[in-house]
Amino acid sequence: MTMPGVGEQTALAIEAFAPDMSCFKRGRDFAAWLGLVPLQHSTGGKDRLGKVSKMGQKDIRSLLVIGAMSVIGAATRFGVRKGSWLARMLDRKPKLLVAITLANRMARGIWAMLMKQENYRNPEAMA
């Protein structure tokens, strides 16, 4: 719950519905299990990414997207540091697409936090 956009409901849903995090090799595998990664249509060494698969755990995925939308709403209301990842994405992409991308990043971060048994560390504050 120390990560922005992750509240009590999301944390409890992850604890209740998600399997043990050690069964996922990396954070991307956890995000793929949730259905937050793009479909791949790749052949002959040429990677083609499609739309987000939505083929995973629906409850946790929707809670992460709602949390990401709340982070984006707070960023647009109160402002976000210029040059940050979120500011650059909001300048270029629609809000819902940024929310899905942010939910993907949140899922990877949650996996890392649970595997390392540590609290959230803001990468922008550390830089």
ROLUM-241958 format. One record per residue: chain; x, y, z of N, C-alpha, C, CB in turn. Coordinates in steps of 0.2 Angstrom, whole numbers, plus 5000, padded with zeros to 4 digits. Glycine has a CB too. Layout:
<recs>
{'A',{X,Y,Z},{X,Y,Z},{X,Y,Z},{X,Y,Z}}
...
</recs>
This chain:
<recs>
{'A',{5004,4994,5000},{5000,5000,5000},{5004,5006,5000},{4995,5000,5006}}
{'A',{5011,5006,5000},{5015,5012,5000},{5016,5014,4993},{5022,5010,5003}}
{'A',{5014,5011,4988},{5014,5013,4981},{5009,5017,4979},{5015,5007,4976}}
{'A',{5010,5023,4976},{5004,5027,4974},{4999,5024,4969},{5007,5034,4971}}
{'A',{4993,5024,4971},{4988,5021,4967},{4986,5014,4969},{4990,5021,4960}}
{'A',{4989,5012,4974},{4988,5005,4977},{4985,5006,4984},{4994,5000,4977}}
{'A',{4979,5004,4985},{4976,5005,4992},{4974,4999,4995},{4969,5009,4991}}
{'A',{4970,4999,5000},{4969,4993,5004},{4965,4987,5000},{4964,4995,5010}}
{'A',{4960,4989,4995},{4957,4985,4991},{4962,4981,4986},{4951,4988,4987}}
{'A',{4966,4985,4983},{4970,4982,4978},{4975,4977,4982},{4974,4987,4975}}
{'A',{4978,4979,4987},{4983,4975,4991},{4980,4969,4993},{4986,4979,4997}}
{'A',{4973,4969,4996},{4970,4963,4998},{4968,4959,4992},{4964,4965,5002}}
{'A',{4966,4962,4987},{4965,4958,4981},{4971,4954,4978},{4962,4962,4975}}
{'A',{4977,4957,4978},{4983,4954,4976},{4984,4948,4981},{4989,4959,4976}}
{'A',{4984,4949,4987},{4985,4944,4992},{4980,4938,4992},{4985,4947,4999}}
{'A',{4974,4940,4990},{4969,4935,4990},{4969,4931,4983},{4962,4938,4991}}
{'A',{4969,4934,4977},{4968,4931,4971},{4975,4929,4967},{4964,4936,4967}}
{'A',{4980,4932,4969},{4986,4931,4965},{4990,4925,4968},{4991,4937,4965}}
{'A',{4993,4921,4964},{4997,4915,4967},{5003,4918,4971},{4999,4910,4962}}
{'A',{5007,4914,4973},{5013,4916,4976},{5018,4919,4971},{5017,4910,4980}}
{'A',{5021,4925,4973},{5025,4928,4968},{5031,4925,4966},{5027,4935,4971}}
{'A',{5033,4920,4969},{5039,4916,4967},{5038,4912,4961},{5042,4912,4973}}
{'A',{5032,4910,4960},{5030,4906,4954},{5031,4910,4947},{5023,4904,4954}}
{'A',{5032,4917,4948},{5033,4921,4942},{5040,4922,4942},{5029,4928,4942}}
{'A',{5043,4922,4936},{5051,4922,4935},{5053,4930,4935},{5053,4919,4928}}
{'A',{5049,4934,4933},{5050,4941,4933},{5044,4945,4933},{5054,4943,4926}}
{'A',{5044,4952,4934},{5038,4956,4934},{5034,4956,4928},{5040,4963,4936}}
{'A',{5037,4955,4922},{5033,4955,4916},{5029,4949,4916},{5038,4955,4910}}
{'A',{5031,4944,4919},{5026,4938,4919},{5020,4939,4923},{5030,4932,4922}}
{'A',{5021,4942,4929},{5016,4944,4933},{5011,4949,4930},{5018,4947,4940}}
{'A',{5014,4954,4926},{5009,4958,4922},{5006,4955,4917},{5014,4964,4919}}
{'A',{5009,4950,4914},{5006,4946,4908},{5000,4942,4911},{5011,4942,4905}}
{'A',{5001,4939,4917},{4996,4935,4921},{4990,4939,4922},{4999,4932,4927}}
{'A',{4991,4946,4923},{4985,4950,4925},{4982,4952,4918},{4988,4956,4928}}
{'A',{4986,4952,4912},{4983,4954,4906},{4984,4961,4905},{4975,4953,4906}}
{'A',{4990,4964,4907},{4992,4971,4906},{4998,4972,4901},{4994,4974,4912}}
{'A',{4999,4967,4897},{5004,4967,4892},{5001,4967,4885},{5010,4962,4893}}
{'A',{5005,4970,4880},{5002,4969,4873},{5003,4962,4870},{5005,4974,4868}}
{'A',{4998,4960,4866},{4998,4954,4862},{5004,4955,4857},{4992,4953,4858}}
{'A',{5007,4949,4856},{5013,4949,4851},{5011,4945,4845},{5019,4946,4855}}
{'A',{5012,4948,4839},{5011,4945,4833},{5018,4946,4829},{5005,4949,4829}}
{'A',{5022,4941,4831},{5029,4942,4829},{5031,4936,4825},{5034,4942,4835}}
{'A',{5035,4937,4820},{5037,4931,4815},{5043,4934,4812},{5031,4930,4810}}
{'A',{5048,4929,4811},{5054,4930,4807},{5058,4935,4810},{5052,4933,4800}}
{'A',{5058,4936,4817},{5062,4941,4820},{5060,4948,4820},{5069,4941,4817}}
{'A',{5054,4949,4817},{5051,4955,4817},{5045,4956,4822},{5048,4957,4810}}
{'A',{5046,4960,4827},{5041,4960,4833},{5036,4965,4831},{5045,4963,4839}}
{'A',{5030,4963,4832},{5024,4967,4831},{5019,4967,4837},{5020,4965,4824}}
{'A',{5019,4972,4841},{5015,4972,4847},{5008,4975,4845},{5018,4976,4852}}
{'A',{5003,4972,4848},{4996,4973,4847},{4993,4977,4853},{4992,4967,4845}}
{'A',{4986,4976,4853},{4982,4979,4859},{4984,4975,4865},{4975,4979,4857}}
{'A',{4982,4978,4871},{4983,4975,4877},{4978,4968,4878},{4981,4979,4883}}
{'A',{4981,4963,4880},{4977,4956,4879},{4971,4956,4883},{4982,4951,4881}}
{'A',{4971,4958,4890},{4965,4958,4894},{4963,4951,4896},{4959,4961,4891}}
{'A',{4968,4946,4895},{4967,4939,4896},{4970,4937,4903},{4970,4935,4891}}
{'A',{4968,4940,4908},{4971,4938,4915},{4966,4939,4920},{4977,4942,4916}}
{'A',{4969,4940,4926},{4965,4941,4932},{4961,4948,4932},{4969,4940,4938}}
{'A',{4955,4948,4930},{4951,4954,4929},{4950,4958,4935},{4944,4952,4927}}
{'A',{4949,4956,4941},{4948,4960,4947},{4954,4964,4949},{4946,4955,4953}}
{'A',{4960,4961,4949},{4966,4964,4951},{4968,4969,4945},{4972,4959,4952}}
{'A',{4967,4967,4939},{4969,4972,4933},{4964,4978,4934},{4968,4968,4927}}
{'A',{4958,4977,4935},{4954,4983,4935},{4955,4988,4941},{4946,4981,4935}}
{'A',{4957,4985,4947},{4959,4989,4952},{4965,4993,4951},{4960,4984,4959}}
{'A',{4970,4989,4947},{4976,4993,4946},{4975,4999,4941},{4981,4988,4943}}
{'A',{4971,4998,4936},{4969,5003,4931},{4966,5009,4935},{4965,5000,4925}}
{'A',{4961,5007,4939},{4958,5012,4943},{4963,5016,4947},{4952,5009,4948}}
{'A',{4967,5013,4950},{4973,5016,4954},{4977,5020,4950},{4977,5011,4958}}
{'A',{4979,5018,4944},{4983,5022,4939},{4979,5028,4937},{4985,5018,4933}}
{'A',{4972,5028,4936},{4968,5033,4934},{4968,5039,4940},{4961,5031,4932}}
{'A',{4968,5036,4946},{4968,5041,4951},{4975,5045,4952},{4967,5037,4958}}
{'A',{4980,5041,4950},{4987,5044,4950},{4987,5049,4945},{4993,5039,4949}}
{'A',{4985,5048,4939},{4985,5052,4933},{4980,5058,4935},{4982,5049,4927}}
{'A',{4974,5057,4938},{4970,5063,4940},{4973,5068,4945},{4964,5060,4943}}
{'A',{4977,5065,4949},{4981,5069,4954},{4986,5073,4951},{4984,5065,4960}}
{'A',{4990,5069,4946},{4995,5073,4942},{4992,5079,4938},{4999,5068,4938}}
{'A',{4987,5078,4935},{4984,5083,4931},{4981,5089,4935},{4978,5081,4926}}
{'A',{4979,5087,4941},{4976,5092,4946},{4981,5096,4949},{4971,5089,4951}}
{'A',{4986,5093,4952},{4991,5096,4956},{4998,5097,4952},{4993,5092,4962}}
{'A',{4998,5094,4947},{5005,5095,4943},{5009,5090,4944},{5008,5102,4944}}
{'A',{5014,5089,4939},{5019,5083,4939},{5025,5086,4937},{5017,5077,4935}}
{'A',{5031,5084,4940},{5037,5087,4938},{5039,5086,4931},{5043,5083,4942}}
{'A',{5041,5092,4928},{5042,5092,4921},{5048,5087,4919},{5044,5099,4919}}
{'A',{5047,5084,4914},{5053,5079,4912},{5052,5072,4915},{5059,5082,4913}}
{'A',{5047,5071,4919},{5046,5065,4922},{5043,5060,4917},{5042,5065,4929}}
{'A',{5043,5054,4918},{5040,5049,4914},{5033,5050,4913},{5041,5042,4916}}
{'A',{5029,5051,4918},{5022,5052,4918},{5020,5059,4914},{5019,5053,4925}}
{'A',{5024,5064,4915},{5023,5070,4911},{5024,5069,4904},{5027,5076,4914}}
{'A',{5029,5066,4902},{5031,5065,4895},{5025,5060,4892},{5038,5061,4894}}
{'A',{5023,5055,4895},{5018,5051,4892},{5011,5055,4892},{5017,5045,4897}}
{'A',{5009,5059,4897},{5003,5063,4896},{5003,5068,4891},{5002,5066,4903}}
{'A',{5009,5070,4889},{5010,5075,4883},{5009,5072,4877},{5017,5078,4883}}
{'A',{5010,5065,4876},{5010,5062,4870},{5004,5057,4869},{5016,5058,4869}}
{'A',{5001,5054,4874},{4997,5049,4873},{4990,5051,4877},{4999,5042,4876}}
{'A',{4985,5047,4875},{4978,5048,4879},{4979,5045,4886},{4972,5045,4875}}
{'A',{4974,5048,4890},{4975,5047,4897},{4974,5039,4899},{4970,5051,4901}}
{'A',{4969,5036,4895},{4968,5029,4896},{4973,5025,4894},{4961,5027,4893}}
{'A',{4977,5026,4889},{4982,5022,4887},{4988,5023,4892},{4985,5024,4880}}
{'A',{4989,5029,4895},{4994,5030,4900},{4992,5026,4906},{4995,5038,4901}}
{'A',{4986,5026,4908},{4984,5022,4914},{4985,5015,4913},{4976,5023,4915}}
{'A',{4984,5012,4907},{4986,5005,4906},{4993,5004,4907},{4983,5002,4899}}
{'A',{4997,5008,4904},{5004,5008,4904},{5007,5009,4912},{5008,5013,4900}}
{'A',{5004,5013,4915},{5006,5014,4922},{5003,5008,4926},{5002,5021,4925}}
{'A',{4998,5005,4925},{4996,4999,4928},{5001,4994,4927},{4988,4997,4926}}
{'A',{5003,4993,4921},{5008,4988,4920},{5014,4989,4924},{5010,4988,4912}}
{'A',{5017,4996,4924},{5022,4997,4928},{5021,4996,4936},{5024,5005,4927}}
{'A',{5015,4997,4938},{5013,4996,4945},{5013,4989,4946},{5006,4999,4946}}
{'A',{5011,4985,4942},{5011,4977,4943},{5018,4975,4943},{5007,4974,4937}}
{'A',{5023,4977,4939},{5030,4975,4939},{5033,4977,4946},{5034,4978,4934}}
{'A',{5031,4983,4948},{5034,4986,4955},{5031,4982,4960},{5032,4993,4955}}
{'A',{5025,4980,4960},{5022,4976,4966},{5025,4969,4966},{5014,4975,4965}}
{'A',{5027,4966,4960},{5030,4960,4960},{5037,4961,4963},{5031,4957,4953}}
{'A',{5041,4966,4962},{5047,4967,4964},{5047,4968,4972},{5051,4973,4961}}
{'A',{5042,4972,4974},{5042,4974,4981},{5040,4967,4985},{5036,4979,4982}}
{'A',{5036,4963,4983},{5034,4957,4986},{5040,4952,4986},{5028,4954,4983}}
{'A',{5044,4952,4981},{5049,4947,4980},{5055,4949,4985},{5052,4946,4973}}
{'A',{5056,4956,4985},{5062,4958,4989},{5060,4960,4996},{5065,4965,4986}}
{'A',{5053,4960,4998},{5051,4961,5005},{5053,4968,5007},{5053,4956,5010}}
{'A',{5051,4973,5003},{5053,4980,5004},{5047,4985,5002},{5059,4982,5001}}
{'A',{5047,4991,5005},{5042,4996,5003},{5044,4999,4997},{5042,5001,5009}}
{'A',{5039,5003,4994},{5040,5007,4988},{5045,5012,4989},{5033,5010,4986}}
{'A',{5050,5012,4984},{5054,5018,4983},{5053,5022,4977},{5062,5015,4983}}
{'A',{5052,5028,4977},{5050,5032,4971},{5057,5033,4967},{5047,5039,4974}}
{'A',{5057,5031,4961},{5063,5031,4957},{5065,5039,4955},{5063,5027,4951}}
{'A',{5059,5043,4955},{5061,5050,4953},{5063,5054,4959},{5054,5053,4950}}
{'A',{5061,5052,4965},{5064,5055,4971},{5071,5053,4972},{5060,5054,4977}}
{'A',{5073,5047,4970},{5080,5045,4971},{5085,5048,4966},{5080,5038,4971}}
{'A',{5082,5050,4960},{5087,5053,4955},{5089,5060,4956},{5083,5053,4949}}
</recs>
